[in-house]
Amino acid sequence: MWRMKDKIRLPVELGQAIQRERKDRRLKATDIASRSGRARNVLYRLERGEDITLASLFDILSAMDLTIRLERLGMPTLEEVTARFGKVDDDAS
């Protein structure tokens, strides 16, 4: 399960993080849609990791008082690799 402090590398991870933040803060999708000037369906598509425009993304983030910060990717830790791809099988040849 992804948390806001985790690195987000995939659209679905971003969507899950935004949905979790919305639900944790008990924000209604209709309120975010109204504040962002976007249809509620756009928010739901974002939360599912589907394609939306960058303008829509930033409008929704602004409506939720959120921002994006960029960091250099670097090499993933063993924990990140395991979380993404499952347990490593040392016996596989």
C-alpha positions as CSV (number, residue, x, y, z in Angstrom):
1,M,0.0,0.0,0.0
2,W,1.4,3.4,-1.1
3,R,1.6,6.3,1.3
4,M,2.1,10.0,0.4
5,K,5.7,9.9,1.5
6,D,6.5,7.0,-0.8
7,K,8.0,7.4,-4.2
8,I,5.4,7.5,-6.9
9,R,6.6,6.1,-10.2
10,L,3.4,4.9,-12.0
11,P,0.1,6.6,-12.8
12,V,-1.8,4.1,-10.7
13,E,0.4,4.8,-7.7
14,L,-0.3,8.6,-8.1
15,G,-4.0,7.8,-8.3
16,Q,-4.0,5.6,-5.2
17,A,-2.1,8.3,-3.3
18,I,-4.6,11.0,-4.3
19,Q,-7.6,8.8,-3.5
20,R,-6.1,7.8,-0.1
21,E,-5.4,11.5,0.7
22,R,-9.0,12.5,-0.3
23,K,-10.5,9.7,1.8
24,D,-8.2,10.3,4.8
25,R,-9.3,14.0,4.8
26,R,-12.9,13.1,4.2
27,L,-13.1,15.2,1.1
28,K,-16.0,14.6,-1.2
29,A,-15.4,14.0,-4.9
30,T,-18.1,16.5,-5.8
31,D,-16.4,19.2,-3.7
32,I,-13.1,18.6,-5.3
33,A,-14.7,18.6,-8.8
34,S,-16.4,21.9,-8.0
35,R,-13.3,23.6,-6.6
36,S,-11.1,22.3,-9.5
37,G,-13.6,23.2,-12.2
38,R,-13.3,19.6,-13.5
39,A,-15.9,16.9,-13.8
40,R,-16.1,14.3,-11.0
41,N,-15.3,11.7,-13.6
42,V,-11.9,13.3,-14.2
43,L,-11.0,12.8,-10.5
44,Y,-12.2,9.2,-10.6
45,R,-10.1,8.5,-13.8
46,L,-7.1,10.0,-12.0
47,E,-7.6,7.9,-8.9
48,R,-7.7,4.8,-11.2
49,G,-4.4,5.8,-12.8
50,E,-6.0,6.5,-16.2
51,D,-4.9,9.3,-18.5
52,I,-6.0,12.8,-17.8
53,T,-4.5,16.1,-18.9
54,L,-1.7,17.7,-16.9
55,A,-3.9,20.8,-16.5
56,S,-6.6,18.6,-14.9
57,L,-4.0,17.0,-12.6
58,F,-2.8,20.4,-11.4
59,D,-6.3,21.7,-11.0
60,I,-7.3,18.7,-8.8
61,L,-4.1,19.0,-6.8
62,S,-4.7,22.7,-6.2
63,A,-8.3,22.0,-5.1
64,M,-6.9,19.5,-2.6
65,D,-4.1,21.8,-1.4
66,L,-1.5,19.4,-2.7
67,T,1.6,19.8,-4.8
68,I,4.2,17.7,-6.6
69,R,7.9,17.6,-5.8
70,L,10.4,16.1,-8.2
71,E,13.4,14.1,-7.0
72,R,16.2,12.2,-8.8
73,L,15.2,8.6,-9.1
74,G,18.4,6.8,-8.1
75,M,18.5,3.0,-7.6
76,P,15.6,1.3,-5.8
77,T,16.2,-0.3,-2.5
78,L,15.7,-4.1,-2.1
79,E,12.5,-3.4,-0.2
80,E,11.2,-1.3,-3.1
81,V,12.1,-4.0,-5.7
82,T,10.5,-6.7,-3.5
83,A,7.3,-4.6,-3.0
84,R,7.0,-4.0,-6.7
85,F,8.0,-7.4,-8.1
86,G,7.4,-9.8,-5.3
87,K,9.8,-12.0,-3.3
88,V,13.2,-12.8,-4.9
89,D,13.6,-16.6,-5.5
90,D,17.3,-17.4,-4.8
91,D,16.8,-21.0,-5.9
92,A,15.8,-20.1,-9.5
93,S,18.4,-21.0,-12.1
